[in-house]
Amino acid sequence: MTALYTRASAPLLRAVAPAGLHPMPADSLPLRLRIGCDISYELPQSTPMILMVTVHDTRQNHLEAPDRITTTPAVPMQTYRDDFGNTRHRLVAPAGEFRLRIATVMRDSGLPDMPFPLAEQYAVEHLPAGVLKFLSPSRYCDTELLSDIAWQRFGHIPAGWARVQAICDFAHSHIRFDYQQARATRTASEAYNEQQGVCRDYAHLAISLCRALNIPARYCTGYVSDVGLNPPPSDPMDYAAWMEVYLGGRWHAFDPRNNAPRVGRILIGVGRDAADVPIVHSFGANRLTGFKVLTEEAEEPSRGW
């Protein structure tokens, strides 16, 4: 479920660089993906907004053209970097109909997520200072309520990649995916007890279980393509949520919702949980009137616009 929040975000802190940086130059990457979003609102009055819809800096060099935001009507925007290293844009939307759109073509390796089964878990005293905040509870990751469960279920599994994968296996099977049961306020412990939710709930549960076992874990939002899936999902595309876990001296992507390697995972932002990375954070009343997300091979006819 996409985060479109109207309340204040949690305090922001600094993070180290995310996983997923492709060292290869863009023109050597074989897969071309058309990505973007088209979001519309009806606003009763002028409304400040903060947007986080551009591709993360670690993948900007793989864009065929800059992923610039256009709005209707046009309004001035300011760009800034938050304390997690995410790029954000602030604006004031006028009353009435307001639309924001972003579309570009992204180069990708075309390879699925890569496992690193020998990646080890570092002792807390050996972790870099920049990752320590991803061990603590946060707004939706109420680790303290899941600590006993985490140690009972996973404490016997060897530390490192195997333990994190076991957590993802559990979250994937424990939660039943259901868009109709989406709830913006659901915490990890509530997802554990209710056993239903959407991709953010899978991520929050897995992150909380990792943190309870002293494994730094952070929340990610971005695009995930359907390339290689047969048949492709019938649901409309949405932004996806997954997590990155710090093992073996770097961040690695894990996806407890899909729990299988995917092609075309493109990061937008990272934070402690969904409260830190809303796609649109609006400071006033609004009605969402249109929402489309696009992630598809560029050679194929567009399903979105």
C-alpha positions in Angstrom: 0.0 0.0 0.0 1.3 3.4 -0.9 2.0 5.9 1.9 0.0 9.1 1.2 0.1 10.8 4.6 -1.6 13.9 6.0 0.1 13.9 9.4 3.5 14.9 10.6 6.3 12.6 9.7 8.5 11.2 12.5 11.9 12.9 13.1 14.5 12.2 10.4 17.9 10.8 11.0 21.0 10.2 8.8 21.5 6.8 7.1 24.4 5.2 5.2 24.0 4.4 1.5 21.4 1.9 0.5 21.8 -1.4 -1.3 21.2 -1.8 -5.0 23.8 0.5 -6.6 24.8 -0.9 -10.0 28.5 -0.1 -10.7 27.9 -0.7 -14.5 27.4 2.4 -16.7 23.8 2.9 -17.8 24.4 2.2 -21.5 25.7 -1.3 -20.7 22.5 -2.3 -18.8 20.2 -4.3 -21.1 16.8 -3.8 -19.5 14.8 -0.6 -20.2 12.0 0.1 -17.8 9.4 2.8 -18.2 8.6 4.1 -14.7 6.5 6.9 -13.2 3.4 8.0 -11.4 0.3 10.1 -12.0 -1.5 11.3 -8.9 -4.5 13.7 -8.7 -6.2 15.5 -5.8 -9.2 17.7 -5.2 -8.1 20.3 -2.6 -10.6 22.6 -0.7 -7.8 25.1 -0.1 -4.1 25.7 -0.9 -2.2 22.9 0.7 1.6 22.5 1.4 2.9 19.2 0.2 6.2 17.3 0.5 6.8 14.8 -2.3 9.2 11.8 -2.5 8.8 10.4 -6.0 12.2 10.7 -7.7 14.5 7.8 -8.0 17.1 7.5 -5.2 20.5 9.1 -5.9 22.1 5.6 -6.0 20.2 4.9 -9.3 20.0 8.4 -10.8 22.9 7.6 -13.2 20.8 4.9 -14.8 18.0 7.2 -15.9 17.9 7.9 -19.7 16.5 11.3 -18.9 16.0 13.2 -15.6 12.9 12.1 -13.7 11.4 15.6 -13.4 8.1 16.3 -11.6 5.4 18.2 -13.5 2.3 19.6 -11.9 -1.0 20.9 -13.2 -1.4 23.7 -12.6 2.3 24.5 -12.5 3.7 25.6 -9.1 7.2 26.3 -7.9 9.1 23.6 -6.0 12.1 23.4 -3.7 14.3 20.3 -3.7 16.1 19.2 -0.6 17.8 16.1 0.9 16.4 14.7 4.1 18.5 13.2 6.9 18.1 9.7 5.4 19.7 10.8 2.1 16.3 10.8 0.2 15.5 13.5 -2.3 12.3 15.4 -1.5 10.4 18.3 -3.1 8.2 20.8 -1.3 5.4 22.9 -2.9 2.1 24.5 -2.1 -0.7 23.1 -4.2 -3.6 25.6 -5.0 -7.2 24.9 -4.2 -9.1 22.9 -6.7 -7.9 20.1 -9.0 -4.2 19.4 -8.7 -2.2 16.7 -10.5 1.4 15.7 -10.3 3.2 13.4 -12.8 6.6 11.9 -13.3 7.7 9.6 -16.1 11.0 8.4 -17.4 12.9 5.4 -18.7 15.3 3.5 -16.4 18.2 1.2 -17.3 18.5 -2.0 -15.2 20.7 -5.0 -15.2 17.8 -7.3 -15.8 19.1 -9.6 -13.1 16.9 -10.7 -10.2 17.8 -9.9 -6.6 21.0 -11.6 -5.7 21.4 -13.7 -2.5 24.5 -13.5 -0.4 24.2 -16.5 1.9 27.6 -16.1 3.5 26.9 -12.5 4.6 27.4 -12.4 8.4 25.7 -10.6 11.2 28.0 -8.2 13.0 27.9 -7.9 16.7 26.3 -4.6 17.9 29.6 -3.3 19.2 31.2 -3.7 15.7 28.4 -2.0 13.7 29.0 1.4 12.1 27.5 4.2 14.1 25.2 5.2 11.1 23.3 1.9 11.2 22.6 1.8 15.0 19.3 3.8 14.7 17.9 0.9 12.6 18.1 -1.4 15.7 15.5 0.7 17.7 11.7 0.6 17.7 10.0 3.2 15.5 6.4 4.3 14.8 5.2 1.2 13.1 8.0 -1.2 14.1 7.1 -1.8 17.8 10.1 -4.2 18.3 9.7 -4.3 22.0 6.3 -6.1 21.6 7.8 -8.8 19.4 11.1 -9.4 21.1 10.1 -12.6 22.9 8.5 -14.0 19.8 11.5 -13.2 17.7 13.9 -15.1 20.0 11.6 -18.0 20.5 11.0 -18.5 16.8 14.4 -17.6 15.3 17.0 -17.5 18.1 18.1 -21.1 17.3 18.8 -20.3 13.6 22.4 -19.4 12.8 22.9 -15.7 12.7 23.3 -14.0 9.4 21.6 -14.5 6.0 19.8 -17.8 7.1 18.2 -16.1 10.1 16.9 -13.1 8.0 15.6 -15.4 5.3 13.8 -17.5 8.0 12.2 -14.2 9.2 11.1 -13.4 5.7 9.7 -16.9 5.2 7.7 -16.5 8.3 6.3 -13.0 7.5 5.4 -14.1 4.0 3.4 -17.1 5.2 2.0 -15.5 8.4 0.3 -12.5 6.8 -2.5 -12.8 4.2 -2.2 -10.1 1.5 -5.5 -8.2 1.2 -5.8 -4.7 -0.2 -9.3 -4.4 1.3 -7.8 -4.8 4.8 -5.2 -2.1 4.4 -4.9 0.3 7.3 -2.5 3.2 7.5 -2.1 2.9 11.3 -1.3 -0.8 11.5 1.8 -1.6 13.5 4.1 -4.7 13.2 2.6 -6.3 16.3 -0.9 -5.7 15.0 0.0 -7.2 11.7 1.4 -10.2 13.6 -1.8 -10.6 15.6 -4.3 -9.9 12.8 -2.4 -11.9 10.2 -3.4 -9.7 7.3 -2.2 -6.6 5.5 -0.3 -5.3 2.5 3.3 -5.0 1.5 4.1 -2.4 4.1 2.8 -4.7 6.9 5.0 -7.6 5.7 8.0 -5.2 5.8 7.2 -3.8 9.2 6.8 -7.2 10.7 10.1 -8.5 9.3 12.0 -5.3 10.2 10.7 -5.5 13.8 11.7 -9.2 14.1 15.2 -8.4 12.7 15.7 -5.5 15.1 14.6 -7.6 18.0 17.5 -10.0 17.1 20.0 -7.1 16.9 20.0 -7.1 13.1 19.8 -3.5 11.6 16.9 -3.3 9.2 15.3 -0.4 7.4 12.2 0.3 5.4 12.4 0.8 1.6 9.8 2.1 -0.9 10.1 2.2 -4.7 9.2 0.4 -7.9 9.2 -3.3 -8.4 8.5 -4.5 -12.0 6.5 -7.6 -13.1 9.3 -8.6 -15.6 9.7 -12.4 -15.7 6.4 -13.1 -13.9 4.1 -15.4 -15.8 1.3 -14.7 -15.6 1.7 -11.1 -14.5 -0.4 -9.9 -11.5 -3.9 -8.7 -12.4 -3.9 -5.9 -9.7 -3.1 -2.4 -10.7 0.6 -1.4 -10.1 1.4 0.3 -6.9 4.6 1.5 -5.2 6.2 -1.4 -3.3 7.6 -1.8 0.2 10.5 -4.0 1.2 13.4 -3.9 3.6 17.2 -3.7 3.6 19.2 -5.5 6.2 22.8 -4.8 7.2 24.9 -7.9 6.9 28.5 -8.4 6.0 29.3 -4.7 5.9 26.6 -3.6 3.5 22.8 -3.3 3.0 20.9 -6.1 1.3 17.4 -6.1 -0.1 14.9 -8.6 1.3 11.2 -8.7 0.2 9.0 -10.5 2.7 5.9 -9.7 0.7 7.0 -11.5 -2.5 9.7 -13.6 -0.9 11.3 -14.4 -4.2 13.9 -12.7 -6.4 12.5 -9.9 -8.6 13.8 -8.1 -11.6 13.7 -4.3 -11.7 13.7 -3.2 -8.1 14.2 0.5 -8.1 14.6 2.4 -4.8 13.0 5.8 -4.1 13.6 6.2 -0.4 14.6 4.6 2.9 13.7 5.2 6.5 13.0 3.5 9.8 9.4 2.6 8.7 6.6 3.9 6.5 6.2 7.1 8.6 9.6 8.3 7.3 8.9 7.8 3.5 5.4 8.8 2.5 5.3 9.4 -1.3 3.1 12.4 -0.8 2.8 14.1 2.6 0.0 16.7 2.5 -0.6 19.2 5.3 -4.3 19.8 4.9 -7.6 18.2 3.8 -7.6 16.5 0.4 -9.4 14.0 -1.7 -7.4 11.6 -3.8 -9.1 11.4 -7.2 -6.5 9.5 -9.3 -3.5 7.3 -8.7 -1.4 5.3 -11.2 2.0 3.8 -10.9 3.9 2.4 -13.9 6.8 0.0 -14.0 7.1 -2.0 -17.3 9.5 -2.8 -20.0 9.9 0.2 -22.2 9.4 -1.8 -25.5 5.9 -2.9 -24.4 2.7 -0.9 -24.9 2.1 1.2 -21.8 -0.6 0.1 -19.4 -0.7 3.4 -17.5 -0.4 6.4 -19.8 
